[in-house]
Amino acid sequence: MARWVCPQCEREFDKARQGHVCVPGGTVDETFEGRPAYQRAAYDAILAFLAELGPVHEDAVKVGVFLKADRKLAEVRPMARALSVELYLPRRIEGDARVVRHYAIGRERFVNVVRLTGDGQVDERLHGWLAEAYEDAATNLHT
């Protein structure tokens, strides 16, 4: 996974001179500071599962953590009442109440917003979606 580091904000990206808003990076600990313990536990479980699939880059910023393989595969955002996991997939996820919305970001790419509200919700179904997002981010080039 070759990465480019912005000389201004020192964040890592998949392409040289990739367009972005230069905001200072942070740490995962800062992102979850003051949040309910289940949110950090869920994040750690997500990261541990993804690490079994291959290399994952964590890009922590004020609003959350962007998870990347060759491309972004997910955003994890702590919220007041839930942990939002935004999965980048080549399809919409249907039939699970945790998926609160989805929207297209390209011809064949969708963001599926999954809300986790407690312990134990990083389950086999979420693992399947994470694996699909990882595979898509690691093998396909999207515009």
C-alpha positions as CSV (number, residue, x, y, z in Angstrom):
1,M,0.0,0.0,0.0
2,A,2.0,3.0,-1.3
3,R,0.9,6.2,0.4
4,W,1.5,9.9,-0.1
5,V,2.0,12.2,2.9
6,C,0.7,15.7,2.6
7,P,3.6,18.1,3.6
8,Q,1.1,20.6,5.1
9,C,-1.1,18.4,7.4
10,E,1.0,15.2,7.4
11,R,-2.0,13.0,6.7
12,E,-1.6,10.0,4.4
13,F,-3.5,9.4,1.2
14,D,-3.5,6.9,-1.6
15,K,-2.5,9.3,-4.4
16,A,0.2,11.9,-4.7
17,R,-1.2,15.4,-4.2
18,Q,-4.7,14.0,-3.6
19,G,-7.3,16.8,-3.1
20,H,-8.3,17.1,0.5
21,V,-9.0,19.6,3.2
22,C,-5.9,20.1,5.2
23,V,-7.0,19.6,8.8
24,P,-4.6,18.4,11.4
25,G,-4.7,14.8,12.1
26,G,-5.3,13.5,15.6
27,T,-5.2,10.2,17.3
28,V,-7.7,7.4,17.7
29,D,-7.5,8.0,21.5
30,E,-8.5,11.7,21.0
31,T,-11.4,10.7,18.7
32,F,-12.9,8.5,21.4
33,E,-12.0,10.6,24.4
34,G,-15.1,11.2,26.5
35,R,-17.3,8.8,24.5
36,P,-19.2,5.8,25.8
37,A,-16.8,2.8,26.3
38,Y,-18.8,0.6,23.9
39,Q,-17.9,2.9,21.0
40,R,-14.2,2.4,21.5
41,A,-14.7,-1.3,22.1
42,A,-16.7,-1.6,18.8
43,Y,-14.0,0.4,16.9
44,D,-11.2,-1.9,18.3
45,A,-13.2,-4.9,17.3
46,I,-13.7,-3.5,13.8
47,L,-10.0,-2.7,13.4
48,A,-9.0,-6.1,14.7
49,F,-11.2,-7.9,12.2
50,L,-9.9,-5.7,9.3
51,A,-6.3,-6.3,10.4
52,E,-6.9,-10.1,9.8
53,L,-7.7,-9.2,6.1
54,G,-4.6,-7.2,5.5
55,P,-3.0,-3.8,6.0
56,V,-5.3,-1.0,7.2
57,H,-4.4,2.7,7.5
58,E,-6.1,4.7,10.3
59,D,-6.6,8.4,9.5
60,A,-7.9,10.0,12.7
61,V,-9.4,13.5,12.4
62,K,-11.6,15.5,14.7
63,V,-14.9,13.9,13.4
64,G,-13.8,10.3,13.4
65,V,-11.4,7.8,11.9
66,F,-11.1,7.1,8.2
67,L,-10.1,3.5,7.5
68,K,-8.3,2.8,4.3
69,A,-6.8,-0.1,2.3
70,D,-5.7,1.3,-1.1
71,R,-8.8,3.5,-1.0
72,K,-11.1,4.5,1.8
73,L,-13.3,1.6,3.0
74,A,-15.0,3.0,6.0
75,E,-15.4,6.0,8.3
76,V,-16.1,5.4,12.0
77,R,-17.7,8.5,13.7
78,P,-18.5,8.6,17.4
79,M,-21.9,10.4,17.9
80,A,-24.0,11.3,20.9
81,R,-26.2,8.3,20.9
82,A,-24.5,5.9,18.5
83,L,-21.3,4.9,16.7
84,S,-21.7,5.6,13.0
85,V,-19.9,3.2,10.7
86,E,-20.0,4.4,7.1
87,L,-19.1,1.5,4.7
88,Y,-18.0,2.2,1.2
89,L,-19.4,-0.6,-1.0
90,P,-20.3,-1.3,-4.6
91,R,-23.9,-1.8,-3.5
92,R,-26.6,-0.8,-1.0
93,I,-27.1,-2.8,2.1
94,E,-30.8,-3.8,2.5
95,G,-32.7,-5.6,5.2
96,D,-30.9,-4.6,8.4
97,A,-32.4,-2.1,10.9
98,R,-28.9,-0.8,11.8
99,V,-28.5,0.6,8.2
100,V,-30.1,4.0,8.6
101,R,-29.4,5.3,5.1
102,H,-27.3,4.9,2.0
103,Y,-26.3,7.3,-0.8
104,A,-24.4,7.0,-4.1
105,I,-20.9,8.6,-4.3
106,G,-20.2,7.3,-7.8
107,R,-21.7,5.2,-10.6
108,E,-21.0,2.0,-8.7
109,R,-20.2,3.0,-5.2
110,F,-22.4,3.6,-2.2
111,V,-21.9,4.8,1.4
112,N,-24.0,2.7,3.7
113,V,-24.5,4.3,7.2
114,V,-24.7,1.7,10.0
115,R,-25.5,2.8,13.5
116,L,-24.2,0.8,16.4
117,T,-25.8,1.5,19.8
118,G,-24.3,-1.1,22.2
119,D,-22.0,-3.9,22.9
120,G,-22.0,-7.0,20.7
121,Q,-23.1,-5.3,17.4
122,V,-19.8,-6.0,15.7
123,D,-21.2,-9.4,14.6
124,E,-20.8,-11.8,11.7
125,R,-23.1,-9.7,9.4
126,L,-21.0,-6.6,10.0
127,H,-17.8,-8.6,9.5
128,G,-19.2,-9.6,6.1
129,W,-19.8,-6.0,5.1
130,L,-16.4,-5.0,6.4
131,A,-14.8,-7.7,4.3
132,E,-16.7,-6.7,1.2
133,A,-15.7,-3.0,1.8
134,Y,-12.0,-4.0,2.3
135,E,-11.9,-6.2,-0.8
136,D,-13.5,-3.4,-2.9
137,A,-11.1,-0.7,-1.5
138,A,-8.1,-3.0,-2.0
139,T,-8.8,-4.1,-5.6
140,N,-10.9,-1.5,-7.4
141,L,-10.0,2.0,-8.5
142,H,-13.0,4.3,-8.2
143,T,-13.3,7.9,-9.2
